[in-house]
Amino acid sequence: TRLSPQKLFVLSFLLLILAGAALLMLPQMSAEGTKVSFIDALFTSTSASCVTGLSTVDIAATFSLRGQIIIMLLVQFGGLGILTFATFFLILAKRNIGISNQALIKDSLDARNFKESIFLLKDIFIATLVIETIGAVLIFFNWSNSTPFLDVYQKAYYSVFHSIAAFNNAGFSLFEGNLFNYFCRNAYMLQIIIAVLAILGGIGFPVLKDIFSDSRKRFLPSVKRRWSLNTRIVVFTSCFLIVLGTVLFMVFEWNHSLQEHSLGGKIVVSFFQSASSRTAGFNSVDFGQVLNPTLLLLIILMFIGASPGSTGGGIKTSTFFVLLQGIKTAATNKSGKAFHYSVPREAFRKAAIITILSVSVVITGVYLMAVMEPDISLTDILFEVTSAFGTVGLSTGITPDLCDGSKLLSI
């Protein structure tokens, strides 16, 4: 193709979305007695391909097993990137890859050169396979005993589906009410596993590689261990946001949505929602009933999102970190430093531009949806639009009731 790498990247997602929508509209993809409209199929395909998790229909009740598997594959392709898969199979087939496409892959993986991107590509596939497999096994053994699985095969399928959805930060669940259903809302170990999978998928593959390679070096005392600046920023910012979100969620909801839980349960659910709200999109509380301060906290976390080179969305943790460093520098008139490294002005300028453009998109989206949905509160609309923009998937419950115009806006 003669398309530029950037256009090809966008086109790959559009083709994936349209192919997914076409497949989901086939009769055999729907559950018996149901029919999926074009707008709902397009919405579901977009939400899966962009690893969001918002849904206008009940996934378990609307789609057959085949349809659910299509959604799971869209999540996997979308999370890792369709171009990543294409490159991987081209390499396996020993096909030549053009210079422009080499540049595209290098940029999308944030690698220094194409050779490094090939090694990173292999590491990504191995890490994804290992983490999702371990996650599925752990989830399999931590379902509540009262969960009504038909047989061990359905239990295994549900485990694989939720492991893939969690690692790729797509908040799809095969239960009505997501994880707020009767069988999962008190399954604390299950929530911890899903939260950890979401965190691993959200910190980015370069960071995962840096951390795991550092772990291997611990057995080699002669090798000097040192995380890259990107890894330090991502780990520090992610931990800070998770801890802050956990504490504030617990404070705001202690006598509200967390009232039925024990002290340990309150901590786990708060941790789960703090980690999930950054882009995973699973919920074990009813977001239609939480307090406004909690919704505002989650809107901020959703807007910040995950980290670069990850399966998550948002403006990214590194952008947020650099933005704060730039503001601190401007306020104190001192040169900004992060972990003994100077933060260049160009980085702050890019972070500011990304943030301003993102805020503009969200505000415009809120205004347009408010015009189309006059009966829905502004808070719910702001939550919905931010969730869509940050590819999170959380909702106060208004998604199925949106008009077609609002659904297209979310798409």
Phi, psi and omega per residue, in radians:
T1 nan 2.600 3.120
R2 -1.649 0.058 3.136
L3 -1.175 2.614 3.075
S4 -1.197 2.745 3.135
P5 -0.963 -0.678 -3.122
Q6 -1.154 -0.766 3.127
K7 -1.157 -0.655 3.127
L8 -1.133 -0.659 3.119
F9 -1.087 -0.816 3.121
V10 -1.136 -0.754 -3.118
L11 -1.075 -0.645 -3.134
S12 -1.073 -0.682 3.111
F13 -1.248 -0.686 3.117
L14 -1.092 -0.741 3.115
L15 -1.142 -0.713 3.107
L16 -1.080 -0.766 -3.135
I17 -1.108 -0.839 -3.106
L18 -1.160 -0.693 3.097
A19 -1.116 -0.721 3.114
G20 -1.117 -0.748 3.134
A21 -1.107 -0.733 3.132
A22 -1.095 -0.729 3.127
L23 -1.150 -0.748 -3.082
L24 -1.185 -0.315 3.112
M25 -1.493 -0.168 3.110
L26 -1.135 2.481 -3.079
P27 -0.970 -0.668 -3.082
Q28 -1.276 -0.155 3.113
M29 -1.515 -0.249 -3.128
S30 -1.673 2.621 3.068
A31 -1.198 2.779 -3.099
E32 -1.054 2.241 3.112
G33 1.523 0.071 3.128
T34 -2.124 2.754 3.106
K35 -2.464 2.315 -3.091
V36 -1.712 2.206 3.106
S37 -1.312 2.873 -3.133
F38 -1.071 -0.770 -3.087
I39 -1.132 -0.659 3.125
D40 -1.259 -0.631 3.092
A41 -1.170 -0.735 3.120
L42 -1.140 -0.732 3.129
F43 -1.087 -0.821 -3.123
T44 -1.122 -0.756 3.141
S45 -1.121 -0.743 3.110
T46 -1.117 -0.787 -3.127
S47 -1.084 -0.641 3.128
A48 -1.312 -0.789 -3.107
S49 -1.138 -0.606 3.126
C50 -1.647 0.309 3.123
V51 0.693 1.016 -3.126
T52 -1.761 -1.171 3.122
G53 1.952 -0.165 3.031
L54 -1.164 2.515 -3.116
S55 -2.571 2.379 3.108
T56 -1.545 -0.157 3.141
V57 -2.322 2.835 3.057
D58 -1.357 1.958 -3.044
I59 -0.996 -0.815 -3.068
A60 -1.181 -0.664 -3.066
A61 -1.486 -0.454 -3.029
T62 -1.586 -0.643 -3.039
F63 -1.871 2.531 3.064
S64 -1.313 3.140 3.107
L65 -1.017 -0.718 3.124
R66 -1.092 -0.764 3.130
G67 -1.102 -0.702 3.111
Q68 -1.137 -0.655 3.115
I69 -1.165 -0.661 3.071
I70 -1.049 -0.780 3.124
I71 -1.082 -0.730 3.126
M72 -1.092 -0.715 3.120
L73 -1.191 -0.676 3.082
L74 -1.076 -0.697 3.093
V75 -1.090 -0.765 -3.120
Q76 -1.181 -0.792 3.110
F77 -1.114 -0.753 -3.114
G78 -1.207 -0.664 -3.116
G79 -1.142 -0.787 -3.130
L80 -1.541 -0.329 -3.134
G81 1.694 2.194 -3.106
I82 -1.094 -0.559 3.117
L83 -1.207 -0.556 3.079
T84 -1.087 -0.780 3.102
F85 -1.127 -0.761 -3.124
A86 -1.048 -0.796 3.135
T87 -1.104 -0.727 -3.117
F88 -1.045 -0.785 -3.110
F89 -1.294 -0.518 3.035
L90 -1.136 -0.685 3.117
I91 -1.149 -0.751 3.114
L92 -1.070 -0.643 -3.129
A93 -1.449 -0.018 3.142
K94 1.015 0.712 3.088
R95 -1.617 2.615 3.097
N96 -1.304 2.500 3.123
I97 -2.028 2.208 -3.072
G98 -1.074 2.813 -3.111
I99 -1.050 -0.779 -3.110
S100 -1.115 -0.684 3.119
N101 -1.253 -0.547 3.038
Q102 -1.087 -0.728 3.116
A103 -1.120 -0.684 3.126
L104 -1.088 -0.836 3.139
I105 -1.111 -0.733 3.135
K106 -1.052 -0.776 -3.125
D107 -1.208 -0.719 -3.097
S108 -1.162 -0.491 3.123
L109 -1.703 0.021 3.124
D110 0.993 0.736 -3.136
A111 -1.746 2.787 -3.109
R112 -1.335 -0.545 3.102
N113 -2.653 3.009 -3.064
F114 -1.166 -0.631 3.130
K115 -1.064 -0.738 3.109
E116 -1.149 -0.631 -3.140
S117 -1.139 -0.564 3.108
I118 -1.148 -0.785 3.100
F119 -1.112 -0.710 3.131
L120 -1.151 -0.633 3.127
L121 -1.060 -0.809 3.109
K122 -1.099 -0.717 3.119
D123 -1.106 -0.654 3.134
I124 -1.088 -0.806 -3.129
F125 -1.145 -0.731 3.132
I126 -1.143 -0.813 -3.131
A127 -1.077 -0.766 -3.139
T128 -1.074 -0.821 -3.137
L129 -1.072 -0.803 -3.105
V130 -1.149 -0.857 -3.071
I131 -1.147 -0.772 -3.130
E132 -1.187 -0.604 3.102
T133 -1.173 -0.836 3.103
I134 -1.070 -0.737 3.118
G135 -1.059 -0.754 3.141
A136 -1.109 -0.712 3.127
V137 -1.120 -0.794 -3.134
L138 -1.132 -0.717 3.104
I139 -1.111 -0.709 -3.130
F140 -0.951 -0.725 -3.075
F141 -1.570 0.078 -3.106
N142 -2.186 0.260 2.960
W143 -1.185 2.605 3.063
S144 -1.099 2.500 -3.132
N145 -1.088 -0.369 -3.114
S146 -1.547 -0.061 -3.137
T147 -1.121 2.162 -3.003
P148 -1.417 1.215 3.049
F149 -1.380 2.487 -3.134
L150 -1.219 -0.706 3.131
D151 -2.771 -3.106 -3.094
V152 -1.186 -0.472 3.136
Y153 -1.206 -0.748 3.097
Q154 -1.140 -0.660 3.102
K155 -1.086 -0.734 3.116
A156 -1.168 -0.721 3.136
Y157 -1.094 -0.790 3.116
Y158 -1.072 -0.633 -3.131
S159 -1.164 -0.785 3.140
V160 -1.142 -0.785 -3.127
F161 -1.017 -0.852 -3.090
H162 -1.254 -0.507 3.083
S163 -1.181 -0.791 3.124
I164 -1.137 -0.762 3.133
A165 -1.105 -0.684 -3.113
A166 -1.229 -0.839 -3.097
F167 -1.143 -0.601 3.132
N168 -1.538 0.150 3.078
N169 1.000 0.672 3.050
A170 -1.974 2.073 -2.981
G171 -1.432 0.579 3.096
F172 -1.328 2.440 3.062
S173 -2.375 2.647 3.137
L174 -1.601 0.174 3.095
F175 -1.880 2.527 3.031
E176 -1.175 2.258 -3.099
G177 1.491 0.242 3.139
N178 1.046 -2.350 -3.131
L179 -1.612 0.173 3.053
F180 -1.483 0.013 -3.141
N181 -1.162 2.900 -3.037
Y182 -1.010 -0.541 -3.014
F183 -1.504 -0.342 -3.026
C184 -1.994 -0.357 -3.014
R185 -1.137 -0.424 3.110
N186 -1.942 0.143 3.091
A187 -1.500 1.448 -2.955
Y188 -1.194 -0.687 3.126
M189 -1.141 -0.659 3.082
L190 -1.057 -0.751 3.137
Q191 -1.149 -0.659 3.106
I192 -1.103 -0.771 -3.131
I193 -1.087 -0.818 -3.131
I194 -1.126 -0.681 3.111
A195 -1.121 -0.725 3.123
V196 -1.135 -0.722 3.084
L197 -1.063 -0.731 3.125
A198 -1.128 -0.684 3.124
I199 -1.152 -0.769 3.129
L200 -1.083 -0.690 3.112
G201 -1.275 -0.442 -3.052
G202 -1.588 -0.237 -3.122
I203 -1.517 -0.176 3.045
G204 1.711 2.512 -3.101
F205 -1.169 -0.678 3.080
P206 -1.041 -0.644 3.123
V207 -1.224 -0.745 3.094
L208 -1.009 -0.774 3.140
K209 -1.096 -0.743 -3.139
D210 -1.084 -0.773 -3.099
I211 -1.200 -0.818 -3.094
F212 -1.227 -0.620 3.084
S213 -1.189 -0.580 3.072
D214 -1.155 -0.646 3.112
S215 -1.116 -0.671 3.120
R216 -1.172 -0.570 -3.106
K217 -1.236 -0.271 3.134
R218 -1.085 -0.407 3.128
F219 -1.512 -0.010 3.120
L220 -2.116 1.532 -3.052
P221 -1.023 -0.449 -3.092
S222 -1.331 -0.258 -3.100
V223 -1.604 2.230 -3.140
K224 -1.343 2.232 -3.092
R225 -1.767 2.250 3.127
R226 -2.749 2.105 3.094
W227 -1.248 2.625 3.064
S228 -1.219 2.865 3.129
L229 -1.076 -0.698 3.118
N230 -1.037 -0.772 3.139
T231 -1.108 -0.743 3.136
R232 -1.091 -0.781 -3.137
I233 -1.100 -0.812 -3.098
V234 -1.108 -0.834 -3.116
V235 -1.126 -0.799 -3.131
F236 -1.091 -0.863 -3.090
T237 -1.155 -0.717 3.139
S238 -1.098 -0.818 3.128
C239 -1.087 -0.749 3.134
F240 -1.053 -0.818 -3.107
L241 -1.178 -0.670 3.137
I242 -1.151 -0.806 -3.136
V243 -1.140 -0.814 3.137
L244 -1.068 -0.780 3.130
G245 -1.099 -0.709 3.127
T246 -1.088 -0.843 -3.106
V247 -1.115 -0.845 -3.094
L248 -1.182 -0.689 3.099
F249 -1.059 -0.756 -3.125
M250 -1.148 -0.703 3.133
V251 -1.134 -0.816 -3.088
F252 -1.202 -0.681 -2.986
E253 -1.825 0.174 -3.051
W254 -0.911 -0.849 -3.124
N255 -1.830 0.370 -3.109
H256 -2.143 -1.783 -3.096
S257 -1.244 -0.330 3.135
L258 -1.669 0.069 -3.005
Q259 -1.028 -0.625 -3.068
E260 -1.366 -0.179 -3.062
H261 -1.641 2.671 3.018
S262 -1.269 3.091 3.136
L263 -1.023 -0.831 3.112
G264 -1.089 -0.687 3.119
G265 -1.128 -0.710 3.108
K266 -1.049 -0.740 -3.133
I267 -1.135 -0.802 -3.098
V268 -1.131 -0.819 -3.121
V269 -1.122 -0.699 3.110
S270 -1.126 -0.747 3.079
F271 -1.093 -0.755 -3.129
F272 -1.065 -0.808 -3.113
Q273 -1.244 -0.564 3.083
S274 -1.140 -0.789 3.133
A275 -1.228 -0.709 -3.073
S276 -1.233 -0.590 -3.045
S277 -1.263 -0.214 -3.133
R278 -1.298 -0.430 2.924
T279 3.103 -0.105 -3.081
A280 -1.244 -0.842 3.019
G281 1.554 0.145 3.030
F282 -1.416 2.634 3.077
N283 -2.385 2.358 3.061
S284 -2.005 0.188 2.984
V285 -2.274 2.860 3.140
D286 -1.497 1.883 -3.085
F287 -1.304 -0.150 3.036
G288 -1.340 -0.201 -3.064
Q289 -2.039 -0.089 -3.092
V290 -1.289 2.810 -3.076
L291 -1.294 2.757 3.140
N292 -1.062 -0.710 3.082
P293 -1.031 -0.616 3.108
T294 -1.184 -0.759 3.116
L295 -1.056 -0.719 3.134
L296 -1.137 -0.705 3.076
L297 -1.031 -0.806 -3.103
L298 -1.208 -0.586 3.080
I299 -1.071 -0.745 3.119
I300 -1.120 -0.789 3.133
L301 -1.114 -0.704 3.133
M302 -1.142 -0.673 -3.123
F303 -1.164 -0.695 3.117
I304 -1.191 -0.851 3.027
G305 1.339 -2.656 -3.033
A306 -1.622 -2.676 -3.059
S307 -2.031 2.845 -3.135
P308 -1.066 2.553 3.110
G309 1.226 0.393 -3.102
S310 -1.969 -3.072 3.096
T311 -1.573 0.002 -3.066
G312 -1.720 3.086 -3.103
G313 -2.044 -2.583 -3.095
G314 1.441 -3.104 3.138
I315 -1.346 -0.201 3.092
K316 1.565 2.541 -3.094
T317 -1.093 -0.656 -3.113
S318 -1.173 -0.657 3.076
T319 -1.077 -0.780 3.136
F320 -1.088 -0.759 -3.138
F321 -1.107 -0.852 -3.123
V322 -1.122 -0.646 3.118
L323 -1.083 -0.793 3.111
L324 -1.110 -0.710 3.111
Q325 -1.095 -0.696 3.124
G326 -1.153 -0.728 3.103
I327 -1.114 -0.734 3.108
K328 -1.072 -0.733 3.128
T329 -1.103 -0.770 -3.135
A330 -1.163 -0.621 -3.094
A331 -1.310 -0.617 -3.077
T332 -1.733 -0.172 -3.109
N333 1.030 0.567 3.081
K334 -2.083 2.654 3.139
S335 -1.150 2.331 -3.102
G336 -1.344 2.361 3.111
K337 -2.299 2.490 3.092
A338 -2.288 1.964 -3.131
F339 0.934 0.813 3.091
H340 1.250 0.144 3.065
Y341 -1.896 2.475 3.071
S342 -1.325 2.412 3.088
V343 -1.625 1.965 -3.095
P344 -1.151 2.629 3.139
R345 -1.073 -0.579 -3.130
E346 -1.073 -0.659 3.119
A347 -1.142 -0.733 3.114
F348 -1.135 -0.699 3.133
R349 -1.071 -0.771 3.114
K350 -1.116 -0.746 3.141
A351 -1.093 -0.710 3.134
A352 -1.144 -0.737 3.137
I353 -1.106 -0.799 3.124
I354 -1.032 -0.788 -3.104
T355 -1.152 -0.799 -3.128
I356 -1.099 -0.780 3.111
L357 -1.100 -0.717 -3.138
S358 -1.144 -0.764 3.086
V359 -1.061 -0.706 3.139
S360 -1.096 -0.738 3.118
V361 -1.097 -0.795 -3.122
V362 -1.120 -0.813 -3.135
I363 -1.080 -0.758 3.106
T364 -1.078 -0.759 3.118
G365 -1.088 -0.738 3.116
V366 -1.092 -0.769 -3.130
Y367 -1.080 -0.836 -3.107
L368 -1.132 -0.714 3.132
M369 -1.213 -0.594 3.104
A370 -1.116 -0.614 3.096
V371 -1.166 -0.735 -3.093
M372 -1.412 -0.393 -3.102
E373 -2.187 1.215 -3.069
P374 -1.135 -0.364 -3.090
D375 -1.533 -0.136 -3.130
I376 -1.688 2.430 -3.100
S377 -1.134 2.642 -3.105
L378 -1.108 -0.603 3.129
T379 -1.102 -0.790 3.129
D380 -1.117 -0.669 3.131
I381 -1.172 -0.768 3.105
L382 -1.050 -0.723 3.121
F383 -1.109 -0.787 -3.099
E384 -1.125 -0.827 -3.097
V385 -1.150 -0.747 3.111
T386 -1.120 -0.671 3.106
S387 -1.105 -0.713 3.121
A388 -1.203 -0.781 -3.115
F389 -1.132 -0.710 3.141
G390 -1.465 0.107 -3.069
T391 0.820 0.901 -3.093
V392 -1.629 -1.103 3.121
G393 1.923 -0.057 3.080
L394 -1.371 2.643 -3.137
S395 -2.681 2.660 3.056
T396 -1.486 0.101 3.074
G397 1.848 0.127 -3.062
I398 -1.579 -0.198 -3.017
T399 -0.967 -0.859 -3.106
P400 -1.127 -0.397 -3.061
D401 -1.623 0.010 -3.127
L402 -1.192 2.585 3.048
C403 -1.301 2.938 -3.089
D404 -1.059 -0.615 3.110
G405 -1.094 -0.737 3.126
S406 -1.216 -0.602 3.088
K407 -1.125 -0.748 3.090
L408 -1.120 -0.645 3.088
L409 -1.094 -0.779 3.095
S410 -1.098 -0.723 3.101
I411 -1.024 nan nan
